[in-house]
Amino acid sequence: MTHDSTSNFDALLLNDPAVAYASRRYDFFSALTEGLPAKTEISPYEMIEIIRKGLDKRTIYHLAQLLGITIDQICDLVHISARTLQRKGESESLGPLVSERALDLANVLVQGVNALGSIQAMQAWLIAMRPALGGSTPLSLLDTSLGCEMVSDVLGRIEHGVYS
């Protein structure tokens, strides 16, 4: 399956009844691809090459849309100023650090969609305080790698039915 536009993933995710039954899993790379081949599995070596090459700014805008957050919020999460992002050309690559942060967020996003059943459920889950995260909102922790790991751990427990 290839994704020709930013809305294709949304349309598939929101209209695919398999999501409601958690019988189909989406991968984080496919969640963000625009003009890149969608793959169910991507090797760590391929991921390193993508990070080194850098994602384009459209990916950051698309990720913000999928997460249900503002451009300012996504910029805070990936550690780039909104002004710097705005100045980037449409096809100009972002640096490897920003690209890696964006892919970490995409991974958490798709893990959440797989665990919670829909993108809307994941968006709502991100902004509610969670006792398993020390009373913090998951979104507030996603600006660090450790925070992404903590959120991912809680989502993994939800996905596997482990009470936390």
Summary of the structure (lengths in Angstrom):
residues: 164
radius of gyration: 15.2
end to end distance: 35.8
largest distance: 45.6
contacts: 469
relative contact order: 0.13
helix: 64%
strand: 1%
